[in-house]
Amino acid sequence: MKKTVVSAVIGGALAVAAVPATLGALGFTTAGIAASSVAAKMMSAAAVANGGGVTAGGLVATLQSVGAAGLSASSNVLLGSAGSVVGAWLGRSNKKPEEEGPEEDPPSEEVKK
């Protein structure tokens, strides 16, 4: 039980912390979209697809908003809850360690007649 609770807490914290870190690594930073990043390529593709502009409320705009301002409190709660569920699920282990025994049967002795 304790292992499951600890796994749930770790899963929730990792889920909340991973989103800004991942978005920053992709190029969605607080200062804007980083040059030559995945985010810049996404923005370029979205602009080409939309005739020169990025759609408000689209994927690129939403990711940039989250990268710049972070997630809302309700989004953090939802994300933390989902991470906790996954962490608890991964932390549950019903498998018991196998008992160690001899790897092979001892050689049998031949009976002489």
C-alpha positions in Angstrom: 0.0 0.0 0.0 2.8 2.4 0.9 4.6 1.7 -2.3 1.4 2.5 -4.3 0.9 5.9 -2.5 4.6 6.9 -3.0 4.3 5.9 -6.7 1.1 7.9 -7.0 2.7 11.0 -5.5 5.8 10.7 -7.7 3.7 10.1 -10.8 1.6 13.2 -10.2 4.7 15.4 -9.5 6.5 14.1 -12.6 3.4 14.7 -14.8 3.1 18.3 -13.7 6.8 19.0 -14.0 7.3 17.2 -17.3 5.0 19.4 -19.3 6.9 22.7 -19.0 10.2 20.9 -19.3 9.1 19.1 -22.5 7.6 22.2 -24.1 10.8 24.2 -23.3 12.9 21.4 -24.9 10.7 21.5 -28.0 11.3 25.3 -28.3 8.1 26.7 -26.7 9.9 29.1 -24.2 8.8 32.0 -22.0 10.5 34.4 -24.5 8.7 33.0 -27.5 9.4 30.2 -30.0 13.1 29.4 -30.2 14.8 29.6 -33.6 15.6 26.4 -35.3 13.6 24.3 -32.9 10.8 21.8 -33.3 8.4 24.6 -32.3 9.7 26.8 -35.1 9.2 24.1 -37.6 5.7 23.5 -36.3 4.9 27.2 -36.5 6.2 27.4 -40.1 4.2 24.4 -41.2 1.0 25.9 -39.5 1.6 29.2 -41.2 2.0 27.7 -44.6 -1.1 25.5 -44.1 -3.1 28.5 -43.1 -2.0 30.9 -45.8 0.6 32.8 -43.8 -0.7 33.0 -40.2 -1.0 30.8 -37.2 -4.6 30.0 -36.2 -5.6 31.4 -32.8 -6.5 28.5 -30.5 -4.7 26.1 -32.8 -2.1 23.6 -31.6 0.9 25.8 -32.0 -0.7 28.8 -30.4 -1.9 26.7 -27.5 1.5 25.1 -26.9 3.2 28.5 -27.1 0.7 29.9 -24.6 1.4 27.0 -22.2 5.2 27.4 -22.8 5.1 31.1 -22.0 2.6 31.3 -19.1 2.4 27.7 -17.9 -0.7 25.6 -17.2 -3.7 26.9 -15.3 -4.3 25.6 -11.8 -7.2 23.4 -13.0 -5.0 22.0 -15.7 -2.3 21.2 -13.2 -4.8 19.5 -11.0 -6.1 17.4 -13.9 -2.6 16.5 -15.1 -1.4 15.7 -11.5 -4.4 13.5 -11.0 -3.8 11.6 -14.2 -0.1 11.2 -13.4 -1.0 9.9 -9.9 -3.3 7.3 -11.4 -0.6 6.1 -13.8 2.0 6.2 -11.1 -0.1 4.2 -8.7 -0.9 1.7 -11.4 2.8 1.3 -12.3 3.7 1.1 -8.6 1.5 -1.8 -7.8 3.3 -5.0 -8.0 1.6 -8.3 -7.2 4.6 -10.3 -8.4 6.5 -12.0 -5.6 10.2 -12.6 -5.9 11.0 -16.1 -7.0 12.5 -18.3 -4.3 16.1 -19.1 -5.1 16.8 -22.8 -5.3 19.3 -24.9 -7.1 19.4 -24.1 -10.8 19.9 -27.8 -11.8 19.0 -31.0 -10.2 22.0 -32.7 -8.6 23.5 -35.4 -10.7 22.0 -38.8 -9.8 24.4 -41.5 -8.8 24.3 -44.7 -10.8 23.6 -47.8 -8.9 26.1 -50.5 -9.6 24.8 -54.0 -9.8 
